[in-house]
Each structure stands twice: as structure tokens, then as C-alpha cells.
Amino acid sequence: MRGRGIDFKHKFNTSRWAEDLLIRSLDHALGVKTVRYGISTYVPEGEELVYGNSKYKEPDLLVFKTEALSGSEKKLLGDGLLDWKERTALGKAGLSDLLRRAFVALEIEFSPYQAKEMKDRHWKIRTAERWDARPLKHAKPPTAPNIWVKEEDIEKLTAWENDYDIPIAVAHFFDQEAFAVALGKVSAFRQQYMAEGTDQKKLQVTSGIFAKIQDYDRVDMQGAGEQKPVYVITPAAAEKIGDITDVTVSSQVDLSGTKKYVSHVIFTGGKIEISPRFIEFLSGLNKQK
């Protein structure tokens, strides 16, 4: 299978910005230890990319309460990464024992949008009464800093969440704000949306979660786009992680396998002020576990 291309490489590099920002800020705000767990790699075009047959999609980050870790475990996680070499050294039983002490897990997404200036940033969920008084012909997600979750990811993330008994939140970062939603909330919407007899338009507008088919194009490879079902969670249905400031926005340029110049937005620097409500949200997820 061919490598994932320059477009993926650029997005991969930028998503690391979001992870780094959250790791620094969350550890400071909560006094926890946040480590990279889900292992993603960039493989150049023309080289082999081997996908496993695992039923899981591993979340990007694991969050541990520091008091739950032993001295040796703190040393192991000191570099902020639980990689394959370390997992192998722990063995299946040792890794399972360590994961049981994780507080929550986080899947991180990123979009290069100016969040607070998006035209529907303050879109509000309709009440059932307002919907019944005036139903809409279409249920279209607002143009806002929404959280996006692919249909193909939900089952594999949920399988990991259930088997390891660690709640997952999906976090989506923009230049000025970041938002999160419990994976369980998206899964519950998905079940209800697919249930026979559901008024799908009403459900979307009264929940603030929308289902749609999204086009995904590879800017570095003509004709390589595809369509995927996704769930779009509006800020009105999400938890705000916090406000982001002092971000530097620039661009990175590279050559694709076909020798086409491809540019992509990259964010660097910045700091996020973690919202107290987000801390409550994470604590609530852990208690529900």
C-alpha cells in the first residue's frame, strides 16, 4: 500500500502542535501526567504502509493522576510517550496494569480556522417545542468551530474504550479555541439517529449533533479523494476546553510524489487557558467509568 502522502504529513505535523499545547496546559492545570499513546507515523509516497487488523483505534493521549503512578512508572512516562518499545518491555500484563490507572483518554483533531470569527460560532440548539412549531426542510450543520468524528473511527475507538474501561473524549483545536465531546455522547447520538422511526432532522437540530457525508480530497494527488460519513458536533453541544492565544500562523511547503508543490497551514507557539468546566467534564467522565 502506498504511503499517505505530503498532505497527510503536513496535517500530522500540525496535529502535534495541538497535542503539545494540551499536554503542557493540562498537566499544569490538573497536576496530571499526559502521555502520547496512539502511535501515528508518516510514510513517504512510494514506501510501504502496513495497516494492522486490530479492532481498535488507539486514542492519541492518555491522562494519568500522578499519585496513581509508582516511581518506576513515572520514570517510564517521563518523556511523555508510551511507545511500542516501552509497551513490549512492559509485557501484556504490565501494560494492562498501567493502563488501568489512566484517568481518561483523548483523541485530538485540528482544523486551520479562525474559530471566533466563523459566521455561526454562536449557533444555538433548538428546543423540541420550537422545532414542532416550525420544522425545517433541511438539517444542515452551522459554519462553526465544530468537532468532527468519522463514522469509521467510532466503533474502533469505542471498542478500545470498552475493553480498557477508560473513557475517551474527542478534542478539536482551532487557532483561538478548543472544544471536546465525550465519545459516548457521539455513539449514543449515532444509535438514536440510525434507529428505525427516528425523525433525523429534528434529532440533529435539537441535539446540536449532525450527520453528513464529507468529501476528503488529497491536494497532493489528483483523483485520490473519497467520501466518508461523519458526525459534526457543534460548540453548543460540546464542552469548551479553553481559549487559545499567542499562536503564530505560517505555511509549510513540500513536494508531492508527483513533484507538485503543496502548501499547508501550520500553527506554532500559543498557550491555552484551561476552562474549569473542562476539568469538571473530565472528572465527570472518569466517575461515569
Buried (B, 14 or more C-beta within 10 A) or exposed (E): EBBBBBBBBBBBBBBBBBBBBBBBBBBEBBEBBBBBBBEEEBBEBEEEBEEEEEEBBBBBBBBBBEEBBEEEBEEBBEEBEBEEEBBEEBEEEBBEEBBEBBBBBBBBBBBBBEBEEBEBBEBEBBEEEEBEEEEEEEBEBBEBBBBBBBBEBBBBBBBBBEEBEBBBBBBBBBBBBBBBBBBBBBBEBBEEBEEEEEEBBBBBBBBBBBBBEEEEEBBBBEEEEEEEEBBBBBBBBBBBBBBBEEBEEEEBEBEBBEEEEBEBBBBEEBBBEBBEEBBEBBEEBBEEE
